[in-house]
């Protein structure tokens, strides 16, 4: 089955890109920002970064 309406935009429920993850690691480890500030800056929910149940 071929998906004819393929969408490359980041929508709810999609995985973060390698670039997003690199930015998150940099902001958290190097610039020592907290999860809330990082998530606001890249417009995702803070539990996406933290991992929810950790």
Helices and strands as residue ranges (DSSP letters): H 18-25, I 26-30, H 35-42, H 46-50
